[in-house]
Amino acid sequence: MKSPAAWLFFALAASCYGQWTVYRDPATPRGNDGKPNVSAPAPRLNGKPDLSGIWEAESSPVKEIQQFLLPEGINGLGEDLPSKYFFNFFADYPPGQEPFQPAGKTRFEKNSQNTAKPPTLCNLPTLPLETLAPAPFKLVQTPKLITFLYEENTNFRQIFTDGRKLPPDPQPSWLGYSVGKWSGDNFVAETIGLNDKAPLDLVGHPRSESLRLTEIFRRRDFGHLEMQITVDDPKTYTKPITIQVNFRLLADTELIESFCAEDEKDLVHFPGK
């Protein structure tokens, strides 16, 4: 398979993630050993849980992602093994039983059979894949805005919490248009206006411009963030699909800039014409 999603695999493989020299945040709760107390209560901001921090999706057991790893388990994708949903958003479905619409199945099969050499290994970002990638991202929470700062390719995303509505006729884009609000201690984000040029996951499950992405965030404690992700794309799938992903806090560190195109030398070795 040399689908557009496969290009992303090599783009990530060409990257190397790292952070600043250790920084001990004085606001971080710590145990007697000086290490961050990840089980401490979640911090709060204006009466709501503060989602701010540097996060990364928790790894799946090797047995669940073995088929996607390079020989000897060397994945080359980042600092940690990825979540199974990074590879396959439909990992909980038996193979071949994804709830495709006929048009969606045709697109998926066509992409899977594409053996053309990609024009670049440094693709533009896509959701929900950008958040599920085995790379750090920073959440910055303010009263009117929550911002994602992705270390991979130094991208950003905004979720507006100032009361604005989603645009009625959005111009399709790579990361769409997002608004959010609090429901108790859960933060609910709705995203529309995504284009149909990018996959949901690494194996290439497609999306259309009708996609509505719903994300529900819950900071369980200081060191753990839970996210429920629902993909509702009636042009591609017969029903909404929901997954649950856990993220771990990367304490005492900071993001660094990372650009796929910088000194990229892998494309010349990529198979295909």
Secondary structure, DSSP 8 states (H G I E B T S, - for coil): ---HHHHHHHHHHT------S----TTS-B-TTSSB-TTS---EETTEE---EEEEE----HHHHGGGS-GGG---SSSS---HHHH-TTTTS-TT---B-HHHHHHHHHHHT-----S-S-----TTHHHHSSS-EEEEEETTEEEEEETGGGEEEEEE-SS----SS---BSS-EEEEEEETTEEEEEEE-B-SSS-SSTT-----TT-EEEEEEEEEETTEEEEEEEEE-TTTBSS-EEEEEEEEE--S-------TTTT---GGG-S--
